[in-house]
Amino acid sequence: MPDPDRPQELPARLLTDPEMIDACRVRDFARVFRLVKVRAGIYPSMIARRCDLTPSRVGEVIGGRRHLQHMDVIERISDGLRIPGGMLGLARRAWETPQALVVNEREAPQMPEQEQEQQAPTSLPGPDVDSILALATRTNLNKATLEAFRSSIEDYWRRDDQHGGEALRPAIVGQLRHVVGLLKESRPPSIQNGLYGIAAELARLTGWTYFDARQYNQARAYFTEALQLAKEIDDRQFMANVLACMSLQATYQDKPADSLALVTAAQDQARSALGSTPRVKSMLAMREAFAHATLGNRDDTHRAIGEAHSQFEQIGTSDPDPSWVTYFDEPKLIVDTGIAHGRLGEAATAEPLIADALRREHHTNQRGRAFHSFWLARTQLEQGKLDQACHTATQALEPASAVASERVSGHLREFYDQLAPHRQEPVALAFEARLRELLPPVSGSLHP
């Protein structure tokens, strides 16, 4: 009996058609969707449902008004339409492998005992010994211990800005597990609530490192865990912060309606919290502007930007801002304002704002400087300023090469794709040469 939950397969004659093969190879989804409609009878509304896209987005793609480049969207198209991964430049999809051959990742294959002994470092005890020792030890926690945890979290964030979170993640996850283990013991309410808050921050930070690596399912799992931990102590401001992170992730996943719903929920949490500060409200209003801009809602974007600036003007030096929102300073407000205008296609308005913020941005924030520089280059290119755009993008390669961030690499790829009509111009050739010199792994994955 056919499985009703299994998506309809595309006809073999379509998957082997040279036109379909070429359209998939260059990821021309306008052609792919048209061919799927004509040759397989799968209409745009069904394409939208199967690929978790909005019908309007599918219509924009077919009409040539939108190009799909985010990797998770391409994966959803492959899975939803049952296009083999290899045709779209992806790894083999799980549904292409017979179930009998699927390996459960939770059950690692057992190596021979002798081989295990050769690979295990003899100077360190095994994880089972660590667990036994942890059970035998009752940690005496006090306020100073909680402050030490918070200090380490602040240090993680600084190093994440400088180098990316990939190398930090094992340490962050290890500390998260340690703190969650401490929550199992009975402690005074002030200490226990502090531990819940620290665990929530570590879970959000872990989710952020996965988001920055564009591993969205893992990110969502940790963000959800952070929400649950914060809910235990009714920390509504922090719940708003986590929901704002999830809203930002939804914009990267081309789910603007989800993004707006999540940031609206974040603002509801902040309004219901006692003592939500103007800085928190300003940050949330800017995230709302991002969501509206991604949806193309010009008036609502401008309104949300105005609210963000209005709230920012009310910030006082004695405000009890949570530590996690202090990053949202004036340069960040300005650059996010520019990005919101850029998302709307208002490049002339966006360019001077992003340029001004970049001049004031701290030099140690390598990822932020790279990310914002690529945004500036995009706005310059959209205005026909090819020389300036290539110069800006070339300058961005230095900080981009210093930080391990797939999200930054994704913005670099998008800028490189936008350069396609100018690829043979001297300034574009010079940019590409510098790109291949500084970021060979990234440049190796760019289209020729």
Secondary structure as a PSIPRED ss2 file (coil, helix, strand):
# PSIPRED VFORMAT (PSIPRED V4.0)

   1 M C   1.000  0.000  0.000
   2 P C   1.000  0.000  0.000
   3 D C   1.000  0.000  0.000
   4 P C   1.000  0.000  0.000
   5 D C   1.000  0.000  0.000
   6 R C   1.000  0.000  0.000
   7 P C   1.000  0.000  0.000
   8 Q C   1.000  0.000  0.000
   9 E C   1.000  0.000  0.000
  10 L C   1.000  0.000  0.000
  11 P C   1.000  0.000  0.000
  12 A H   0.000  1.000  0.000
  13 R H   0.000  1.000  0.000
  14 L H   0.000  1.000  0.000
  15 L H   0.000  1.000  0.000
  16 T C   1.000  0.000  0.000
  17 D C   1.000  0.000  0.000
  18 P H   0.000  1.000  0.000
  19 E H   0.000  1.000  0.000
  20 M H   0.000  1.000  0.000
  21 I H   0.000  1.000  0.000
  22 D H   0.000  1.000  0.000
  23 A H   0.000  1.000  0.000
  24 C H   0.000  1.000  0.000
  25 R H   0.000  1.000  0.000
  26 V C   1.000  0.000  0.000
  27 R C   1.000  0.000  0.000
  28 D C   1.000  0.000  0.000
  29 F H   0.000  1.000  0.000
  30 A H   0.000  1.000  0.000
  31 R H   0.000  1.000  0.000
  32 V H   0.000  1.000  0.000
  33 F H   0.000  1.000  0.000
  34 R H   0.000  1.000  0.000
  35 L H   0.000  1.000  0.000
  36 V H   0.000  1.000  0.000
  37 K H   0.000  1.000  0.000
  38 V H   0.000  1.000  0.000
  39 R H   0.000  1.000  0.000
  40 A H   0.000  1.000  0.000
  41 G C   1.000  0.000  0.000
  42 I C   1.000  0.000  0.000
  43 Y C   1.000  0.000  0.000
  44 P H   0.000  1.000  0.000
  45 S H   0.000  1.000  0.000
  46 M H   0.000  1.000  0.000
  47 I H   0.000  1.000  0.000
  48 A H   0.000  1.000  0.000
  49 R H   0.000  1.000  0.000
  50 R H   0.000  1.000  0.000
  51 C H   0.000  1.000  0.000
  52 D C   1.000  0.000  0.000
  53 L C   1.000  0.000  0.000
  54 T C   1.000  0.000  0.000
  55 P H   0.000  1.000  0.000
  56 S H   0.000  1.000  0.000
  57 R H   0.000  1.000  0.000
  58 V H   0.000  1.000  0.000
  59 G H   0.000  1.000  0.000
  60 E H   0.000  1.000  0.000
  61 V H   0.000  1.000  0.000
  62 I H   0.000  1.000  0.000
  63 G C   1.000  0.000  0.000
  64 G C   1.000  0.000  0.000
  65 R C   1.000  0.000  0.000
  66 R C   1.000  0.000  0.000
  67 H C   1.000  0.000  0.000
  68 L C   1.000  0.000  0.000
  69 Q C   1.000  0.000  0.000
  70 H C   1.000  0.000  0.000
  71 M H   0.000  1.000  0.000
  72 D H   0.000  1.000  0.000
  73 V H   0.000  1.000  0.000
  74 I H   0.000  1.000  0.000
  75 E H   0.000  1.000  0.000
  76 R H   0.000  1.000  0.000
  77 I H   0.000  1.000  0.000
  78 S H   0.000  1.000  0.000
  79 D H   0.000  1.000  0.000
  80 G H   0.000  1.000  0.000
  81 L H   0.000  1.000  0.000
  82 R C   1.000  0.000  0.000
  83 I C   1.000  0.000  0.000
  84 P C   1.000  0.000  0.000
  85 G H   0.000  1.000  0.000
  86 G H   0.000  1.000  0.000
  87 M H   0.000  1.000  0.000
  88 L H   0.000  1.000  0.000
  89 G C   1.000  0.000  0.000
  90 L C   1.000  0.000  0.000
  91 A C   1.000  0.000  0.000
  92 R C   1.000  0.000  0.000
  93 R C   1.000  0.000  0.000
  94 A H   0.000  1.000  0.000
  95 W H   0.000  1.000  0.000
  96 E H   0.000  1.000  0.000
  97 T C   1.000  0.000  0.000
  98 P C   1.000  0.000  0.000
  99 Q H   0.000  1.000  0.000
 100 A H   0.000  1.000  0.000
 101 L H   0.000  1.000  0.000
 102 V C   1.000  0.000  0.000
 103 V C   1.000  0.000  0.000
 104 N C   1.000  0.000  0.000
 105 E C   1.000  0.000  0.000
 106 R C   1.000  0.000  0.000
 107 E C   1.000  0.000  0.000
 108 A C   1.000  0.000  0.000
 109 P C   1.000  0.000  0.000
 110 Q C   1.000  0.000  0.000
 111 M C   1.000  0.000  0.000
 112 P C   1.000  0.000  0.000
 113 E H   0.000  1.000  0.000
 114 Q H   0.000  1.000  0.000
 115 E H   0.000  1.000  0.000
 116 Q H   0.000  1.000  0.000
 117 E H   0.000  1.000  0.000
 118 Q H   0.000  1.000  0.000
 119 Q H   0.000  1.000  0.000
 120 A C   1.000  0.000  0.000
 121 P C   1.000  0.000  0.000
 122 T C   1.000  0.000  0.000
 123 S C   1.000  0.000  0.000
 124 L C   1.000  0.000  0.000
 125 P C   1.000  0.000  0.000
 126 G C   1.000  0.000  0.000
 127 P H   0.000  1.000  0.000
 128 D H   0.000  1.000  0.000
 129 V H   0.000  1.000  0.000
 130 D H   0.000  1.000  0.000
 131 S H   0.000  1.000  0.000
 132 I H   0.000  1.000  0.000
 133 L H   0.000  1.000  0.000
 134 A H   0.000  1.000  0.000
 135 L H   0.000  1.000  0.000
 136 A H   0.000  1.000  0.000
 137 T C   1.000  0.000  0.000
 138 R C   1.000  0.000  0.000
 139 T C   1.000  0.000  0.000
 140 N C   1.000  0.000  0.000
 141 L C   1.000  0.000  0.000
 142 N C   1.000  0.000  0.000
 143 K H   0.000  1.000  0.000
 144 A H   0.000  1.000  0.000
 145 T H   0.000  1.000  0.000
 146 L H   0.000  1.000  0.000
 147 E H   0.000  1.000  0.000
 148 A H   0.000  1.000  0.000
 149 F H   0.000  1.000  0.000
 150 R H   0.000  1.000  0.000
 151 S H   0.000  1.000  0.000
 152 S H   0.000  1.000  0.000
 153 I H   0.000  1.000  0.000
 154 E H   0.000  1.000  0.000
 155 D H   0.000  1.000  0.000
 156 Y H   0.000  1.000  0.000
 157 W H   0.000  1.000  0.000
 158 R H   0.000  1.000  0.000
 159 R H   0.000  1.000  0.000
 160 D H   0.000  1.000  0.000
 161 D H   0.000  1.000  0.000
 162 Q H   0.000  1.000  0.000
 163 H H   0.000  1.000  0.000
 164 G C   1.000  0.000  0.000
 165 G C   1.000  0.000  0.000
 166 E C   1.000  0.000  0.000
 167 A C   1.000  0.000  0.000
 168 L C   1.000  0.000  0.000
 169 R H   0.000  1.000  0.000
 170 P H   0.000  1.000  0.000
 171 A H   0.000  1.000  0.000
 172 I H   0.000  1.000  0.000
 173 V H   0.000  1.000  0.000
 174 G H   0.000  1.000  0.000
 175 Q H   0.000  1.000  0.000
 176 L H   0.000  1.000  0.000
 177 R H   0.000  1.000  0.000
 178 H H   0.000  1.000  0.000
 179 V H   0.000  1.000  0.000
 180 V H   0.000  1.000  0.000
 181 G H   0.000  1.000  0.000
 182 L H   0.000  1.000  0.000
 183 L C   1.000  0.000  0.000
 184 K C   1.000  0.000  0.000
 185 E C   1.000  0.000  0.000
 186 S C   1.000  0.000  0.000
 187 R C   1.000  0.000  0.000
 188 P C   1.000  0.000  0.000
 189 P H   0.000  1.000  0.000
 190 S H   0.000  1.000  0.000
 191 I H   0.000  1.000  0.000
 192 Q H   0.000  1.000  0.000
 193 N H   0.000  1.000  0.000
 194 G H   0.000  1.000  0.000
 195 L H   0.000  1.000  0.000
 196 Y H   0.000  1.000  0.000
 197 G H   0.000  1.000  0.000
 198 I H   0.000  1.000  0.000
 199 A H   0.000  1.000  0.000
 200 A H   0.000  1.000  0.000
 201 E H   0.000  1.000  0.000
 202 L H   0.000  1.000  0.000
 203 A H   0.000  1.000  0.000
 204 R H   0.000  1.000  0.000
 205 L H   0.000  1.000  0.000
 206 T H   0.000  1.000  0.000
 207 G H   0.000  1.000  0.000
 208 W H   0.000  1.000  0.000
 209 T H   0.000  1.000  0.000
 210 Y H   0.000  1.000  0.000
 211 F H   0.000  1.000  0.000
 212 D H   0.000  1.000  0.000
 213 A C   1.000  0.000  0.000
 214 R C   1.000  0.000  0.000
 215 Q C   1.000  0.000  0.000
 216 Y H   0.000  1.000  0.000
 217 N H   0.000  1.000  0.000
 218 Q H   0.000  1.000  0.000
 219 A H   0.000  1.000  0.000
 220 R H   0.000  1.000  0.000
 221 A H   0.000  1.000  0.000
 222 Y H   0.000  1.000  0.000
 223 F H   0.000  1.000  0.000
 224 T H   0.000  1.000  0.000
 225 E H   0.000  1.000  0.000
 226 A H   0.000  1.000  0.000
 227 L H   0.000  1.000  0.000
 228 Q H   0.000  1.000  0.000
 229 L H   0.000  1.000  0.000
 230 A H   0.000  1.000  0.000
 231 K H   0.000  1.000  0.000
 232 E H   0.000  1.000  0.000
 233 I C   1.000  0.000  0.000
 234 D C   1.000  0.000  0.000
 235 D C   1.000  0.000  0.000
 236 R H   0.000  1.000  0.000
 237 Q H   0.000  1.000  0.000
 238 F H   0.000  1.000  0.000
 239 M H   0.000  1.000  0.000
 240 A H   0.000  1.000  0.000
 241 N H   0.000  1.000  0.000
 242 V H   0.000  1.000  0.000
 243 L H   0.000  1.000  0.000
 244 A H   0.000  1.000  0.000
 245 C H   0.000  1.000  0.000
 246 M H   0.000  1.000  0.000
 247 S H   0.000  1.000  0.000
 248 L H   0.000  1.000  0.000
 249 Q H   0.000  1.000  0.000
 250 A H   0.000  1.000  0.000
 251 T H   0.000  1.000  0.000
 252 Y H   0.000  1.000  0.000
 253 Q C   1.000  0.000  0.000
 254 D C   1.000  0.000  0.000
 255 K C   1.000  0.000  0.000
 256 P H   0.000  1.000  0.000
 257 A H   0.000  1.000  0.000
 258 D H   0.000  1.000  0.000
 259 S H   0.000  1.000  0.000
 260 L H   0.000  1.000  0.000
 261 A H   0.000  1.000  0.000
 262 L H   0.000  1.000  0.000
 263 V H   0.000  1.000  0.000
 264 T H   0.000  1.000  0.000
 265 A H   0.000  1.000  0.000
 266 A H   0.000  1.000  0.000
 267 Q H   0.000  1.000  0.000
 268 D H   0.000  1.000  0.000
 269 Q H   0.000  1.000  0.000
 270 A H   0.000  1.000  0.000
 271 R H   0.000  1.000  0.000
 272 S H   0.000  1.000  0.000
 273 A C   1.000  0.000  0.000
 274 L C   1.000  0.000  0.000
 275 G C   1.000  0.000  0.000
 276 S C   1.000  0.000  0.000
 277 T C   1.000  0.000  0.000
 278 P H   0.000  1.000  0.000
 279 R H   0.000  1.000  0.000
 280 V H   0.000  1.000  0.000
 281 K H   0.000  1.000  0.000
 282 S H   0.000  1.000  0.000
 283 M H   0.000  1.000  0.000
 284 L H   0.000  1.000  0.000
 285 A H   0.000  1.000  0.000
 286 M H   0.000  1.000  0.000
 287 R H   0.000  1.000  0.000
 288 E H   0.000  1.000  0.000
 289 A H   0.000  1.000  0.000
 290 F H   0.000  1.000  0.000
 291 A H   0.000  1.000  0.000
 292 H H   0.000  1.000  0.000
 293 A H   0.000  1.000  0.000
 294 T H   0.000  1.000  0.000
 295 L H   0.000  1.000  0.000
 296 G C   1.000  0.000  0.000
 297 N C   1.000  0.000  0.000
 298 R H   0.000  1.000  0.000
 299 D H   0.000  1.000  0.000
 300 D H   0.000  1.000  0.000
 301 T H   0.000  1.000  0.000
 302 H H   0.000  1.000  0.000
 303 R H   0.000  1.000  0.000
 304 A H   0.000  1.000  0.000
 305 I H   0.000  1.000  0.000
 306 G H   0.000  1.000  0.000
 307 E H   0.000  1.000  0.000
 308 A H   0.000  1.000  0.000
 309 H H   0.000  1.000  0.000
 310 S H   0.000  1.000  0.000
 311 Q H   0.000  1.000  0.000
 312 F H   0.000  1.000  0.000
 313 E H   0.000  1.000  0.000
 314 Q C   1.000  0.000  0.000
 315 I C   1.000  0.000  0.000
 316 G C   1.000  0.000  0.000
 317 T C   1.000  0.000  0.000
 318 S C   1.000  0.000  0.000
 319 D C   1.000  0.000  0.000
 320 P C   1.000  0.000  0.000
 321 D C   1.000  0.000  0.000
 322 P C   1.000  0.000  0.000
 323 S H   0.000  1.000  0.000
 324 W H   0.000  1.000  0.000
 325 V H   0.000  1.000  0.000
 326 T C   1.000  0.000  0.000
 327 Y C   1.000  0.000  0.000
 328 F C   1.000  0.000  0.000
 329 D C   1.000  0.000  0.000
 330 E H   0.000  1.000  0.000
 331 P H   0.000  1.000  0.000
 332 K H   0.000  1.000  0.000
 333 L H   0.000  1.000  0.000
 334 I H   0.000  1.000  0.000
 335 V H   0.000  1.000  0.000
 336 D H   0.000  1.000  0.000
 337 T H   0.000  1.000  0.000
 338 G H   0.000  1.000  0.000
 339 I H   0.000  1.000  0.000
 340 A H   0.000  1.000  0.000
 341 H H   0.000  1.000  0.000
 342 G H   0.000  1.000  0.000
 343 R H   0.000  1.000  0.000
 344 L C   1.000  0.000  0.000
 345 G C   1.000  0.000  0.000
 346 E C   1.000  0.000  0.000
 347 A H   0.000  1.000  0.000
 348 A H   0.000  1.000  0.000
 349 T H   0.000  1.000  0.000
 350 A H   0.000  1.000  0.000
 351 E H   0.000  1.000  0.000
 352 P H   0.000  1.000  0.000
 353 L H   0.000  1.000  0.000
 354 I H   0.000  1.000  0.000
 355 A H   0.000  1.000  0.000
 356 D H   0.000  1.000  0.000
 357 A H   0.000  1.000  0.000
 358 L H   0.000  1.000  0.000
 359 R H   0.000  1.000  0.000
 360 R H   0.000  1.000  0.000
 361 E C   1.000  0.000  0.000
 362 H C   1.000  0.000  0.000
 363 H C   1.000  0.000  0.000
 364 T C   1.000  0.000  0.000
 365 N C   1.000  0.000  0.000
 366 Q H   0.000  1.000  0.000
 367 R H   0.000  1.000  0.000
 368 G H   0.000  1.000  0.000
 369 R H   0.000  1.000  0.000
 370 A H   0.000  1.000  0.000
 371 F H   0.000  1.000  0.000
 372 H H   0.000  1.000  0.000
 373 S H   0.000  1.000  0.000
 374 F H   0.000  1.000  0.000
 375 W H   0.000  1.000  0.000
 376 L H   0.000  1.000  0.000
 377 A H   0.000  1.000  0.000
 378 R H   0.000  1.000  0.000
 379 T H   0.000  1.000  0.000
 380 Q H   0.000  1.000  0.000
 381 L H   0.000  1.000  0.000
 382 E H   0.000  1.000  0.000
 383 Q C   1.000  0.000  0.000
 384 G C   1.000  0.000  0.000
 385 K C   1.000  0.000  0.000
 386 L H   0.000  1.000  0.000
 387 D H   0.000  1.000  0.000
 388 Q H   0.000  1.000  0.000
 389 A H   0.000  1.000  0.000
 390 C H   0.000  1.000  0.000
 391 H H   0.000  1.000  0.000
 392 T H   0.000  1.000  0.000
 393 A H   0.000  1.000  0.000
 394 T H   0.000  1.000  0.000
 395 Q H   0.000  1.000  0.000
 396 A H   0.000  1.000  0.000
 397 L H   0.000  1.000  0.000
 398 E H   0.000  1.000  0.000
 399 P H   0.000  1.000  0.000
 400 A H   0.000  1.000  0.000
 401 S H   0.000  1.000  0.000
 402 A H   0.000  1.000  0.000
 403 V C   1.000  0.000  0.000
 404 A C   1.000  0.000  0.000
 405 S C   1.000  0.000  0.000
 406 E H   0.000  1.000  0.000
 407 R H   0.000  1.000  0.000
 408 V H   0.000  1.000  0.000
 409 S H   0.000  1.000  0.000
 410 G H   0.000  1.000  0.000
 411 H H   0.000  1.000  0.000
 412 L H   0.000  1.000  0.000
 413 R H   0.000  1.000  0.000
 414 E H   0.000  1.000  0.000
 415 F H   0.000  1.000  0.000
 416 Y H   0.000  1.000  0.000
 417 D H   0.000  1.000  0.000
 418 Q H   0.000  1.000  0.000
 419 L C   1.000  0.000  0.000
 420 A H   0.000  1.000  0.000
 421 P H   0.000  1.000  0.000
 422 H H   0.000  1.000  0.000
 423 R C   1.000  0.000  0.000
 424 Q C   1.000  0.000  0.000
 425 E C   1.000  0.000  0.000
 426 P H   0.000  1.000  0.000
 427 V H   0.000  1.000  0.000
 428 A H   0.000  1.000  0.000
 429 L H   0.000  1.000  0.000
 430 A H   0.000  1.000  0.000
 431 F H   0.000  1.000  0.000
 432 E H   0.000  1.000  0.000
 433 A H   0.000  1.000  0.000
 434 R H   0.000  1.000  0.000
 435 L H   0.000  1.000  0.000
 436 R H   0.000  1.000  0.000
 437 E H   0.000  1.000  0.000
 438 L H   0.000  1.000  0.000
 439 L C   1.000  0.000  0.000
 440 P H   0.000  1.000  0.000
 441 P H   0.000  1.000  0.000
 442 V H   0.000  1.000  0.000
 443 S H   0.000  1.000  0.000
 444 G C   1.000  0.000  0.000
 445 S C   1.000  0.000  0.000
 446 L C   1.000  0.000  0.000
 447 H C   1.000  0.000  0.000
 448 P C   1.000  0.000  0.000
